[in-house]
Amino acid sequence: MSEGGEGRDTTNGAELRELMACAAELARGAGEITLRYFRRSLDAERKADGSFVTAADREAEKFLRAEIARRFPDDAIIGEEEGEQAGISDRCWIIDPIDGTYSFVHGVPFYGVLIGLEIANEPSVGVVYIPVLGELIKAARGQGCYWNGEVARVSATDTMTDALLLATDFGTCARYGFGAAADELQQRFGARRTWGDCYGHVLVATGRAECMLDAVMNVWDCAPLLPIVEEAGGTFTDWTGQRTIRGGNAVSTNGTLCREIFQIINKNAGSAHG
């Protein structure tokens, strides 16, 4: 599936709101599972890509898969730990039980449960739940973005010197060819932090930061973030500026600074420094 595909979504607003509420309920349920393991002794394994996986990841994903299959038996499911399960409808649930497992295993509270829903190839519903902080961010296409029940909006900041730049890891930007752009953005922005993974994108969507850079992203990382950031008034693209959840990387902006940010990214594309 890809954005802007051949399918045509006929889901109405009421149905989207119901699906958003269901995704939020499931995210909370998975989040409760992760909290039973958080800051407890547990074995963390390294996967082939070097990332961590724990019993909490596996149990939370099994819960999400079972609930989605029970409620929506015709729908496809893609999950980080157990791969893809085919469906016969035009809907695909894309889940990440713990985004930010490095934070999770180190007792840092900025990890999240991610649930995205594609309908007819369009990322249509997104939920991010940060269990330790009790923050739930949800959005559905044309229905707005909500942060703990209140309408969420990106910031109106229009000057980089007044703006906050985030990244999961600025060093990773350099390793994947974006080093020069990331360096210039760091110089141009007024402040920079590494409040990373899904939480950084949530901070953009809720007006607490203006740009979030991620050099490496999987589809389950991106799926909920595109509708969340867009419905909050921002932009979610890959590093080429394409609106996608399958670009392998991501940039969230508050919209106002998007053009200036991408002028810097494009200017530095292919630089030997990157």
C-alpha positions in Angstrom: 0.0 0.0 0.0 1.1 3.6 -0.6 -0.3 7.0 -0.1 -2.5 8.3 -2.9 -3.1 4.8 -4.3 -5.8 3.5 -6.5 -8.4 2.8 -3.9 -11.1 5.2 -3.0 -12.0 5.8 0.6 -15.7 6.2 1.2 -15.4 6.2 5.0 -17.5 9.1 6.5 -16.6 11.3 9.4 -18.6 9.4 12.0 -16.9 6.2 11.0 -13.5 7.8 11.2 -14.3 9.2 14.7 -15.3 5.7 15.8 -12.2 4.1 14.4 -10.1 6.8 16.1 -11.8 6.1 19.4 -11.2 2.4 19.0 -7.5 2.9 18.2 -7.2 5.1 21.3 -8.8 2.5 23.5 -6.5 -0.2 22.1 -3.4 2.0 22.6 -4.3 2.6 26.2 -4.7 -1.2 26.7 -1.3 -1.9 25.2 0.2 0.9 27.2 -1.1 -0.7 30.4 0.8 -3.9 29.5 4.0 -2.0 29.0 3.7 -0.3 32.3 3.8 -3.6 34.1 7.3 -4.0 32.7 8.6 -0.5 32.9 11.6 0.1 35.2 11.4 -3.6 36.2 14.1 -6.2 35.6 13.7 -7.7 32.1 15.8 -9.2 29.4 16.2 -7.0 26.3 17.4 -8.8 23.2 19.1 -7.2 20.2 17.4 -7.7 16.8 19.2 -7.9 13.5 19.1 -4.2 13.0 20.6 -3.6 16.5 17.4 -2.3 18.1 16.0 -3.7 21.3 13.0 -6.0 21.8 11.5 -7.1 25.1 8.8 -9.3 26.5 6.8 -6.1 26.9 7.0 -5.4 23.1 5.8 -8.9 22.3 3.0 -9.1 24.8 1.6 -5.6 23.8 1.7 -6.5 20.1 -0.1 -9.8 20.7 -2.8 -7.9 22.6 -3.2 -5.4 19.8 -3.3 -8.0 17.1 -5.8 -10.1 18.9 -8.1 -7.2 19.6 -7.9 -5.9 16.0 -8.5 -9.4 14.6 -11.5 -9.8 16.9 -13.1 -6.4 16.1 -12.1 -6.1 12.5 -11.5 -9.6 11.1 -11.4 -8.6 7.5 -8.6 -6.0 8.0 -4.9 -6.4 7.4 -2.4 -5.9 10.2 1.3 -4.8 10.0 3.3 -4.9 13.2 6.9 -4.4 14.1 7.4 -7.7 15.9 5.2 -10.2 14.0 5.1 -8.9 10.4 2.2 -8.6 8.1 -1.2 -10.4 8.2 -3.2 -10.1 5.0 -6.8 -8.9 5.0 -9.7 -8.6 2.5 -10.9 -5.1 3.3 -9.4 -1.8 2.2 -8.1 -1.2 5.7 -4.7 -1.9 7.2 -3.8 -1.4 10.8 -0.1 -0.6 11.3 1.1 -1.0 14.9 4.3 -0.5 17.0 3.8 -1.7 20.6 6.7 0.2 21.9 8.3 3.0 19.8 11.5 4.1 21.6 12.4 0.7 23.1 15.9 2.1 23.9 14.2 4.6 26.2 11.9 2.0 27.6 14.7 -0.4 28.6 16.7 2.5 30.1 13.7 3.6 32.2 13.2 6.8 30.3 9.4 7.7 30.0 9.3 9.0 26.4 8.4 5.8 24.7 5.0 5.3 23.0 2.4 2.9 21.7 1.7 3.7 18.0 -1.4 2.7 16.0 -2.0 3.9 12.5 -4.8 3.0 10.1 -4.6 3.1 6.3 -7.9 3.2 4.4 -7.7 2.7 0.7 -4.0 3.4 0.9 -4.4 6.7 2.7 -3.0 7.2 6.3 -6.4 8.1 7.9 -6.2 7.5 11.6 -3.3 7.9 14.0 -2.9 7.4 17.8 0.2 7.8 19.9 0.0 7.0 23.6 2.8 7.9 26.0 1.9 5.6 28.9 4.2 6.9 31.6 3.3 10.5 30.9 -0.4 9.8 30.4 -0.4 11.7 27.1 -2.7 10.4 24.3 -2.6 12.1 20.9 -5.2 11.0 18.3 -6.3 12.2 14.9 -8.4 11.2 12.0 -8.5 12.6 8.5 -10.7 15.7 8.4 -11.6 15.3 12.1 -8.8 17.2 13.8 -6.1 16.3 16.2 -6.6 15.9 20.0 -4.2 15.9 22.9 -5.8 14.4 26.0 -9.2 15.4 24.7 -8.3 19.0 23.8 -7.7 20.2 20.2 -4.0 20.1 19.3 -2.4 22.6 17.0 1.2 23.2 15.8 2.9 26.4 16.9 2.7 29.6 14.9 6.4 30.3 15.3 7.7 31.6 12.0 11.3 32.4 12.8 14.0 29.8 13.2 15.8 31.7 15.9 12.7 31.4 18.1 12.1 27.8 17.2 13.0 24.4 18.8 14.6 21.7 16.6 14.4 18.1 17.7 16.0 14.8 16.6 16.1 11.3 17.9 19.9 11.4 17.3 21.7 14.1 15.3 24.6 11.8 14.8 22.4 9.3 13.0 21.5 12.1 10.5 25.2 12.2 9.5 25.5 8.5 9.1 22.6 8.4 6.7 23.7 11.3 4.5 21.8 14.2 6.2 24.7 15.5 8.3 25.3 18.8 6.6 21.6 19.7 6.6 21.2 18.7 10.2 24.3 20.7 11.2 23.0 23.9 9.4 19.6 23.5 10.9 21.1 23.2 14.4 23.0 26.4 13.7 19.9 28.2 12.5 17.4 27.1 15.1 17.3 28.9 18.4 17.3 25.7 20.5 17.9 22.0 19.9 17.1 18.9 21.9 17.0 15.1 21.5 13.6 14.3 22.8 13.3 11.6 20.2 11.3 8.8 18.6 7.5 9.4 18.5 7.6 11.9 21.3 9.5 14.4 19.2 6.8 14.3 16.5 4.1 14.6 19.2 5.9 17.7 20.5 5.6 19.3 17.0 1.9 18.4 16.7 1.1 19.8 20.1 2.9 23.1 19.5 5.9 22.4 21.9 8.5 22.2 19.1 8.7 23.4 15.5 10.7 20.6 13.7 11.6 17.0 14.3 14.2 15.1 12.3 14.4 11.3 12.0 17.0 9.8 9.7 15.7 6.2 10.0 12.0 5.3 10.2 9.9 2.3 9.5 6.3 2.3 8.3 5.0 1.4 11.8 6.9 4.5 13.1 5.4 6.8 10.5 1.8 5.5 10.1 0.1 7.3 13.0 2.3 10.4 12.8 1.3 11.6 9.3 -2.4 12.1 10.2 -1.5 13.4 13.6 0.9 16.1 12.4 -1.2 17.1 9.4 -4.5 17.3 11.4 -2.7 19.6 13.9 -1.8 21.9 11.0 1.8 20.8 10.3 3.7 18.7 7.7 5.0 15.2 7.8 7.2 14.1 4.9 10.4 12.2 4.2 13.7 14.1 3.7 12.9 14.7 0.0 9.7 16.5 1.0 7.4 13.7 -0.1 4.2 13.1 1.9 4.7 9.4 2.7 4.8 6.9 5.6 7.2 4.7 3.6 10.1 7.0 2.9 12.5 5.4 5.4 13.0 8.6 7.3 10.8 11.6 8.3 10.7 15.3 9.0 7.8 16.9 10.9 7.4 20.7 10.9 4.9 23.2 12.1 4.1 24.1 8.5 5.1 27.8 8.8 8.8 26.9 8.8 8.5 24.0 6.3 9.7 25.9 3.2 12.7 27.3 4.9 13.7 24.0 6.5 13.5 22.2 3.1 15.5 24.9 1.4 18.3 24.1 3.9 17.8 20.3 3.5 17.8 20.5 -0.4 20.8 22.8 -0.5 22.8 20.3 1.5 21.6 17.2 -0.2 24.4 15.0 -1.3 27.0 17.0 0.6 30.2 15.1 1.3 29.9 16.2 5.0 26.6 14.2 5.2 
